[in-house]
């Protein structure tokens, strides 16, 4: 049985919805155990124990969230040279474009020598005012379907040994 670790942080609920949709899609694959964990709850030893990853973060001030950065800070050296070649994907709930958050995760994944299996999936909420940025988010059905498909695809690739 393969393990897919989905690590997320969400302040307003958008990223959580995206991560949950990816997890739901991945759970359709019978040969894969899916762990959906908050960045805060994820321990450094959880990373090398998994066979593949989805990292899900909001875009905060044109960057990944501080809690996701904390997860990577705590986990980076414990996983270094132990997870080379494993597959990963990224989900970003953005207010504007999400590209810098995607670049940050890509740089960390490159250091870990992970293999990207898809372009970052960035869902833009267009929240631009302080009120809109801090308001609870509802991700639309079509966007959640894309997240679910990404989770299902990564899990299927793990189960079939493609990744």
Secondary structure, DSSP 8 states (H G I E B T S, - for coil): -EEEEEEE--SSSHHHHHHHHHHHHHTTSTTEEEEEEETTT--HHHHHH-SEEEEEEEEETTEE-HHHHHHHHHHHHHHTTTSTT-EEEEEEEESS--HHHHHHHHHHHHHTT-EE-S--EEEE----SHHHHHS-----HHHHHHHHHHHHHHHHHHHHT--
